[in-house]
Amino acid sequence: MKKIVLSVGGSILVPSLESNNISKFSGILKELSKKYAVYVVVGGGGEARRYIEQARKLGIDEATSDELGILVTRINASMLVWALGDAAYRSVPENYTEALIAGDSGKIVVMGGVTPAQTTDAVSAVLAERAGADFFVNVTSVDGIYSEDPKKNPAAVKYENITPDELLDIVSGAGMEAGSNTVIDLVAAKVLKRSGIPLVVIDGRRPENLRDALIDGKFSGSIVSPGGANPLDGI
């Protein structure tokens, strides 16, 4: 059974409490767990950014603001765990070692952030490296990797297949402030390069894209791999 780590953006899973997609994702994750050993890292999304914004207005430093964001990611992760029921490991790991121990249960492992100044994409990349994942899946709010932010520049070019070095060139200007939000951050890109773990970017605005790509092999996102190999071949 292949092992995968999914980074699910908070803006995808919980854009707001009232418009959350937890039920949709929990059903799909249960399907994936029949084919893969699944680890999920959940972001904070809009709710985390609201807390961070208020913290800044109170004069709270960036590291402490990040701590608030991490707490929100763990709340989101807990909601997903409870929605998954018996399919999930029952507690939310707070570090990589706890996550690896949880993985020994054979259940879906769900966690949030770990440390200030580290996005949940970076957490996912490190977890993928620690767990020896076959590939890393970034579930985000765009349909792939672009030369620029396609929301700001409609003329941005989409890349279907690129190398880790090309990914680093694209994301090298990303910020590190609390609550920063890019397709994938610089730290994650560097970890993926050193580990050689392929990256698959999937548009999570339609949760069914996960099933289409990882179970049916119907994929239209972007792939980052050292040798140009497609980790989804043969699905």
C-alpha positions as CSV (number, residue, x, y, z in Angstrom):
1,M,0.0,0.0,0.0
2,K,1.4,3.4,-1.0
3,K,1.8,6.1,1.6
4,I,0.6,9.6,0.8
5,V,0.6,12.9,2.7
6,L,-2.1,15.5,1.8
7,S,-1.8,19.2,2.7
8,V,-5.4,20.4,2.7
9,G,-5.6,24.2,2.7
10,G,-7.7,25.7,5.4
11,S,-9.5,27.9,2.8
12,I,-10.5,24.7,1.1
13,L,-11.6,22.7,4.1
14,V,-13.0,25.4,6.3
15,P,-13.4,28.7,4.3
16,S,-15.7,29.6,7.2
17,L,-17.3,27.6,9.9
18,E,-20.7,28.0,8.2
19,S,-19.4,26.9,4.7
20,N,-17.1,24.1,5.7
21,N,-16.4,21.1,3.4
22,I,-15.5,18.7,6.1
23,S,-18.3,16.2,5.3
24,K,-17.3,16.1,1.6
25,F,-13.6,15.6,2.4
26,S,-14.2,13.0,5.1
27,G,-16.1,10.8,2.7
28,I,-13.4,11.0,0.0
29,L,-10.6,10.4,2.6
30,K,-12.3,7.2,3.7
31,E,-12.3,6.1,0.1
32,L,-8.6,6.9,-0.3
33,S,-7.7,5.1,2.9
34,K,-8.8,1.8,1.2
35,K,-6.0,2.3,-1.4
36,Y,-3.4,4.3,0.5
37,A,-1.9,4.9,4.0
38,V,-3.2,8.5,4.4
39,Y,-1.7,11.3,6.4
40,V,-3.5,14.7,6.3
41,V,-2.2,18.1,7.4
42,V,-4.9,20.7,7.7
43,G,-4.5,24.5,7.4
44,G,-6.2,27.3,9.3
45,G,-7.9,29.1,6.5
46,G,-9.9,32.3,6.9
47,E,-10.6,31.7,10.5
48,A,-6.9,31.5,11.4
49,R,-6.2,34.7,9.5
50,R,-9.0,36.5,11.4
51,Y,-7.4,35.6,14.7
52,I,-3.9,36.6,13.4
53,E,-5.3,39.9,12.1
54,Q,-6.8,40.7,15.5
55,A,-3.6,39.7,17.3
56,R,-1.6,42.1,15.2
57,K,-4.1,44.9,16.1
58,L,-3.4,44.1,19.7
59,G,0.4,44.5,19.1
60,I,1.1,40.8,19.5
61,D,4.3,39.7,17.8
62,E,4.4,37.5,14.7
63,A,5.6,34.3,16.5
64,T,2.8,34.5,19.0
65,S,0.3,35.3,16.2
66,D,1.5,32.1,14.5
67,E,0.8,30.2,17.7
68,L,-2.8,31.4,17.5
69,G,-3.0,30.2,13.9
70,I,-1.6,26.8,14.9
71,L,-4.3,26.4,17.5
72,V,-6.9,27.0,14.8
73,T,-5.4,24.4,12.5
74,R,-5.6,21.9,15.3
75,I,-9.3,22.8,15.8
76,N,-9.9,22.2,12.1
77,A,-8.0,19.0,12.3
78,S,-10.1,17.8,15.3
79,M,-13.3,18.5,13.5
80,L,-12.1,16.4,10.5
81,V,-11.0,13.6,12.9
82,W,-14.4,13.5,14.5
83,A,-16.2,13.6,11.1
84,L,-14.0,10.6,10.0
85,G,-15.1,8.6,13.0
86,D,-13.5,5.1,13.3
87,A,-11.5,5.7,10.0
88,A,-9.3,8.2,11.8
89,Y,-6.7,8.0,14.5
90,R,-8.6,9.6,17.4
91,S,-6.2,12.3,18.5
92,V,-4.4,15.1,16.6
93,P,-0.6,14.7,16.7
94,E,1.3,17.8,17.7
95,N,4.6,16.8,16.3
96,Y,6.1,14.5,13.7
97,T,7.0,11.6,16.0
98,E,3.4,11.5,17.3
99,A,2.2,11.4,13.7
100,L,4.4,8.5,12.8
101,I,3.2,6.6,15.9
102,A,-0.4,7.3,14.9
103,G,0.4,6.0,11.4
104,D,1.2,2.6,12.9
105,S,-2.5,2.3,13.8
106,G,-3.4,1.9,10.1
107,K,-5.9,4.7,10.5
108,I,-6.1,8.1,8.7
109,V,-3.8,10.5,10.6
110,V,-4.9,14.1,10.8
111,M,-2.8,17.0,12.2
112,G,-2.4,20.7,12.0
113,G,0.5,23.1,12.5
114,V,3.6,22.4,14.5
115,T,5.8,25.5,15.0
116,P,5.7,29.3,14.3
117,A,7.0,30.5,11.0
118,Q,6.3,27.1,9.4
119,T,3.2,26.8,7.2
120,T,1.2,23.6,7.1
121,D,2.6,23.0,3.6
122,A,6.0,22.9,5.2
123,V,4.7,20.6,8.0
124,S,3.3,18.3,5.3
125,A,6.6,18.2,3.4
126,V,8.6,17.3,6.5
127,L,6.0,14.7,7.5
128,A,6.2,13.2,4.0
129,E,10.0,13.0,4.4
130,R,9.8,11.5,7.9
131,A,7.2,9.0,6.9
132,G,8.9,8.0,3.6
133,A,5.8,8.9,1.6
134,D,5.5,7.8,-2.0
135,F,4.2,11.3,-2.9
136,F,2.9,14.5,-1.5
137,V,-0.5,16.0,-2.5
138,N,-1.2,19.7,-2.1
139,V,-4.9,20.3,-2.1
140,T,-5.3,24.0,-2.8
141,S,-7.5,26.7,-4.3
142,V,-5.9,26.8,-7.8
143,D,-5.8,24.1,-10.4
144,G,-2.0,23.8,-10.6
145,I,1.3,25.6,-10.5
146,Y,1.5,28.8,-12.4
147,S,4.3,31.2,-13.4
148,E,2.5,33.9,-11.3
149,D,-0.6,34.0,-9.2
150,P,-3.4,33.4,-11.7
151,K,-5.8,35.3,-9.5
152,K,-3.8,38.4,-10.0
153,N,-2.5,37.8,-13.5
154,P,-4.9,36.0,-15.9
155,A,-2.0,35.7,-18.4
156,A,0.0,33.5,-16.0
157,V,1.2,30.2,-17.5
158,K,0.2,26.9,-16.0
159,Y,2.9,24.2,-15.7
160,E,1.8,20.5,-16.0
161,N,5.2,19.0,-15.2
162,I,8.2,20.8,-13.7
163,T,11.3,20.0,-11.7
164,P,12.0,20.8,-8.0
165,D,14.5,23.5,-9.1
166,E,11.9,25.1,-11.3
167,L,9.4,25.1,-8.4
168,L,12.0,26.8,-6.2
169,D,12.4,29.5,-8.8
170,I,8.6,30.1,-8.8
171,V,8.1,30.3,-5.0
172,S,11.3,31.9,-4.0
173,G,9.6,35.3,-3.5
174,A,6.9,34.0,-1.1
175,G,6.6,35.7,2.3
176,M,7.1,34.2,5.7
177,E,4.7,36.4,7.8
178,A,2.0,34.8,9.9
179,G,-0.9,33.6,7.8
180,S,1.0,33.8,4.5
181,N,-0.9,32.0,1.7
182,T,0.7,30.7,-1.5
183,V,0.3,27.6,-3.7
184,I,3.3,26.1,-1.7
185,D,5.9,27.8,0.4
186,L,9.6,28.0,0.0
187,V,10.5,25.7,2.9
188,A,8.2,23.0,1.6
189,A,9.7,23.3,-1.8
190,K,13.2,22.9,-0.4
191,V,12.2,19.9,1.7
192,L,10.6,18.2,-1.4
193,K,13.8,18.8,-3.4
194,R,16.1,17.3,-0.9
195,S,13.8,14.3,-0.2
196,G,13.1,13.6,-3.9
197,I,9.4,13.1,-3.0
198,P,7.1,14.0,-6.0
199,L,4.5,16.7,-5.5
200,V,1.0,16.6,-6.9
201,V,-1.0,19.8,-6.9
202,I,-4.8,19.3,-7.1
203,D,-7.6,21.9,-7.2
204,G,-9.6,21.2,-3.9
205,R,-12.4,23.6,-4.7
206,R,-14.1,20.5,-6.1
207,P,-13.2,17.8,-3.5
208,E,-14.1,15.1,-6.0
209,N,-10.9,16.0,-7.9
210,L,-9.0,14.0,-5.2
211,R,-11.0,10.8,-6.0
212,D,-10.7,11.4,-9.7
213,A,-6.9,11.8,-9.5
214,L,-5.9,9.3,-6.8
215,I,-8.4,6.5,-7.5
216,D,-9.5,6.9,-11.1
217,G,-6.3,8.4,-12.5
218,K,-8.1,11.4,-14.0
219,F,-5.8,14.3,-13.3
220,S,-5.5,17.9,-14.6
221,G,-3.3,19.6,-12.0
222,S,0.5,19.9,-11.8
223,I,3.3,17.5,-11.0
224,V,6.8,18.3,-9.6
225,S,9.2,15.4,-9.7
226,P,13.0,15.1,-10.0
227,G,13.0,12.9,-13.1
228,G,9.8,13.9,-14.7
229,A,8.1,10.7,-13.6
230,N,4.3,10.8,-12.9
231,P,3.6,9.2,-9.5
232,L,0.0,8.7,-10.6
233,D,0.9,6.4,-13.5
234,G,-0.6,3.0,-13.1
235,I,-3.5,4.1,-10.9
